[in-house]
Amino acid sequence: MDIAITGSSGFLGTALCRSLTADGHRVIKVVRRPVENSEPALRWDPAAGTIDAGALEGLDAVVHLAGAGIGDKRWNAERRREILESRTKGTRLLSETLAALDSKPPVLVSGSAIGFYGEQGDEVCTEQTPAGDVFLSEICVGWEAATQAAVDAGIRVSFLRTGIVLDPSGGVLKRLLLLFKPALGGRLGSGRQWWSWISLHDQIAAMRWLIDHDVAGPVNLTAPEPVTNAAFTKTLGAALHRPTLLAVPSFAPKLLLGADMAQQLLFISERVIPAVLEREGFTFRHRTLDDALAELL
């Protein structure tokens, strides 16, 4: 298959490109930099509203992962606008361009996140759970809505409501290992907040599965068994044979990151299950955190 991927240089995009290429698929990276004639890539500039539409003709699928990093910088009004617009403008440009093609790709797999649900306490969230009322919810609602042109054009659109993706090569786990390996890790605040996670292997497998299966709309990309932060801490410590006696008081990350950013990234409780993937027959390699960490570490 010929598959275009935005965000191809990111944590998820890099792993997806590697997986697809290894299986003989042709990956066309959608990039902002100048493109060499010999490379399978196309250029776009979401801020300027430009994209090489001709290079999208006749593709088998498009995977859209691009967007400014949620936790890369402290949030202020300008950064919030940048995070939101990097998703909505780029998604709208891509969707409208795909909708106008003579030979449209049959499927667009588009990024989103479980931040859609906001604070849910101990409530179990499925794809039917309404959106929350925090900033991350606003981002996800706008991100998904920006695909409407593609939906209206008859392209099957799947939304990747992704949880905490675990792999020692990047993301949250890479950062946690810096603390847990020297026995400095501990629960965050009360530890009662639910963390909905997925291994990088299952994340990539599910993304590829959605390209091949007739599933549209929101899809939770999380493992079937979410855990509380306290349980996550205990399991990670056990996998590394390290004590986890320390507890990080909630005020510390809030001072470092800002109260709202820390609350939404670290202390919000989202107990999310992959109802659509389970119903449609996707097979997880790592259903439990113990299984995932045993293999990853």
Secondary structure by P-SEA (a helix, b strand, c coil): cbbbbcccccaaaaaaaaaaaaabbbbbbbccccccccccbbbbbcccccccccccccccbbbbbcccccccccccaaaaaaaaaacaaaaaaaaaaaaaccccccccbbbbccccccccccccccccccccccaaaaaaaaaaacaaaaaaaccbbbbccccccccccccaaaaaaaccccccccccccccbbbbbbcaaaaaaaaaaaacccccccccccccccccaaaaaaaaaaaacccccccccaaaaaaaccaaaaaacccccccccaaaaaaaccccccccaaaaaaaac
